């Protein structure tokens, strides 16, 4: 069967269901709650290490296993949104992540913890199925708004998780935190079974054809290549900063505790709230110019970090600009790639997000290395260079066109 064979009326809901405001907010909430599963462990690694009597460098691999599982899960499961009924797919994935979280909560040794954490990452891909689904269910001319709203929920989940996990896990223990997370996934499963509309698959492909077809999409669409590369560079800049921030604010001139350092996530949430606004603008003006302006915000943020980072107001302003620039660009990128080939939205999103995630992983490594070798100045230089790289990718594609 040809890899380009698609069904009629792509992804149309069965019946007359539409994307109401309540359903959109539920999808955004679900995106934030599910992506949180990836980050619960970060503030709790020290406690987990003490439970198993292992050194910090060993227990740190728990976070790595989760992230590696997430990357693989995006590649293996998110494309299924084009050939499977999405409500059923989401139900299966929520069931599996619920079991995986119970596996973490009941882990008896570090090896068990590694395997269960990998499984959590592997099955925590529901947000990347919900984002193209929101675009599919939305009315013409409102796709950017829908994508922006769900993406905003996703980012709020990432930013607020560390604070919530530290409070719950620090008070009642890390196992209790994961038990609560498992219960939350079960509740979401039941709620979404009631609220989500049924949708038709958009392509008739075998699974192997589905995976190979992503290469065809990359080759065919220059916009997808540009979008994915910019996403990788932007998320690298984002990760460089957030990897090094806690180290920086614990020393001169701030001397903040780790709890206070975690509150910067709440400041970043202000930037996340701008994502729906960017989405609405993306429905009305050319996204390519918006993306250039948003990348400039990232560069300005790093100028503030590097030149005035010792002043709290500059650090706060930089956090807001960086989060708005990175997440706004992501919304604009997703909005423009979804119109390239509507029946392939899940696969387009897979290419975008796997590349973005890999950029973030590289950025985390760069941030750690730059801090270790050159301190805050090195971190700011590294982030600024990556920001300029992102802008260069954008500029090259404008010149070519």
C-alpha positions, -999 to 999 in steps of 0.1 A, spaced: 0 0 0 14 34 -9 28 54 19 8 84 7 -26 66 7 -50 86 30 -86 83 40 -113 108 31 -124 135 55 -92 133 74 -95 131 112 -130 144 112 -149 137 145 -175 110 143 -207 128 148 -210 166 154 -185 170 182 -165 202 181 -137 217 202 -156 236 229 -137 259 253 -143 233 281 -128 205 260 -98 226 250 -91 235 286 -94 198 296 -69 189 269 -45 216 281 -49 204 317 -43 168 306 -12 178 287 3 195 318 -7 166 341 8 139 319 40 156 310 46 161 347 53 124 350 87 131 333 98 156 359 86 143 393 119 126 399 142 156 395 136 173 429 134 138 446 166 122 433 185 127 466 157 111 486 155 82 461 192 77 464 190 76 502 162 50 500 184 26 479 217 36 495 234 47 463 255 77 453 241 108 436 258 100 402 241 66 402 206 77 410 209 105 385 205 78 358 168 76 369 162 109 351 182 98 321 161 66 317 129 87 319 141 111 291 154 83 269 121 65 272 102 96 263 122 102 231 116 66 221 79 68 230 75 99 208 90 81 179 71 48 183 37 59 195 29 95 185 28 86 147 0 61 155 -23 91 158 -26 91 120 -37 55 117 -55 48 149 -86 63 166 -70 88 189 -94 85 219 -87 47 221 -49 53 217 -49 79 245 -69 55 267 -43 27 262 -14 50 268 -29 64 300 -35 29 313 1 20 306 16 51 322 -6 44 353 9 10 356 44 24 350 40 50 378 28 22 402 60 4 392 81 34 403 62 38 435 68 1 445 104 -2 432 125 -24 455 160 -17 440 177 7 417 175 -16 386 137 -19 391 136 19 394 155 23 361 132 0 342 100 16 357 113 51 350 121 42 314 85 28 311 71 61 325 89 80 298 80 56 271 43 59 278 41 96 287 35 108 252 -2 117 254 5 155 252 21 150 218 -11 132 206 -34 159 221 -17 188 204 -23 176 168 -58 164 179 -66 199 191 -56 213 157 -78 187 140 -109 194 161 -106 232 160 -126 253 135 -108 268 105 -88 298 115 -86 288 151 -59 261 149 -32 283 163 -53 293 193 -60 256 200 -24 246 196 -12 275 218 -37 266 246 -27 230 248 10 239 245 6 264 273 -8 236 295 22 214 286 47 241 296 29 249 328 31 212 337 69 212 330 75 244 350 53 237 380 60 200 385 93 206 403 77 228 429 47 204 434 69 173 435 93 189 460 64 198 483 45 165 482 75 143 480 94 162 506 65 160 530 51 124 525 80 107 506 88 101 469 68 69 468 36 87 478 43 113 451 43 86 424 12 69 439 -7 103 436 6 106 400 -8 71 392 -42 80 407 -42 112 387 -36 93 354 -65 69 362 -88 98 369 -78 115 336 -84 82 318 -119 80 330 -126 116 323 -112 116 288 -132 84 279 -163 105 286 -153 138 272 -131 132 241 -149 127 208 -142 98 185 -121 106 155 -114 87 122 -79 76 113 -64 98 86 -42 73 68 -43 37 57 -7 25 63 10 -4 79 31 5 110 64 1 92 52 23 63 41 49 89 75 51 104 93 52 70 69 79 57 84 104 82 115 104 62 95 113 31 79 142 50 113 156 60 125 154 25 94 169 10 89 199 32 115 226 37 93 243 63 93 211 84 131 210 82 134 246 92 108 242 120 125 211 135 160 227 134 147 259 151 129 239 176 160 219 185 181 251 188 155 269 209 150 240 233 188 237 236 189 274 247 160 268 271 178 237 287 211 254 290 196 281 312 174 258 333 202 233 339 225 259 353 201 283 371 199 264 404 237 264 406 240 301 399 213 313 423 227 292 452 260 312 450 270 349 447 251 373 447 218 355 456 226 326 480 191 312 475 180 278 488 170 251 463 133 257 474 135 294 464 154 285 432 125 262 423 101 292 424 117 306 392 96 279 375 65 300 386 81 331 370 86 311 338 50 302 339 42 339 331 60 333 297 40 301 292 7 320 295 17 340 264 15 308 243 -22 311 236 -17 347 225 10 337 201 -14 310 188 -42 335 181 -17 358 163 -5 327 142 -41 324 129 -40 360 116 -4 369 105 24 350 88 41 327 113 75 330 96 79 366 107 65 359 142 92 332 146 120 355 138 108 381 163 103 354 190 139 341 185 151 376 191 134 375 225 156 345 234 187 364 224 177 395 244 171 371 274 206 359 273 219 394 270 201 402 302 214 371 319 250 378 308 252 415 313 228 421 342 223 386 357 234 398 391 203 420 393 171 401 403 149 422 380 170 413 350 170 376 358 132 376 362 127 396 330 151 372 311 132 341 324 99 355 311 114 365 277 131 331 273 101 311 281 78 333 259 103 331 231 108 294 232 72 284 237 58 310 214 82 298 186 71 262 193 34 271 190 40 291 157 61 262 143 35 236 151 7 258 137 25 261 103 36 225 100 1 211 107 -12 227 75 15 211 53 -3 177 51 -33 175 75 -36 137 73 0 134 85 -3 157 115 9 132 141 39 122 120 47 159 114 45 165 152 68 135 158 95 149 136 92 183 152 91 171 188 118 143 186 142 168 170 132 194 196 137 170 225 172 159 212 181 196 211 170 199 247 191 169 257 222 184 240 215 217 257 214 201 291 248 186 285 261 219 272 247 238 302 263 214 327 297 215 309 297 253 305 289 258 342 316 234 353 343 249 330 335 286 329 307 294 353 277 317 346 296 336 319 302 304 300 265 294 304 254 328 290 278 327 261 267 291 252 230 301 253 236 332 233 255 313 206 227 287 204 202 316 201 221 332 173 223 297 156 185 295 158 182 330 142 207 321 115 186 290 106 155 313 103 174 339 83 189 314 58 155 301 50 141 336 45 170 344 21 164 311 2 128 321 -4 
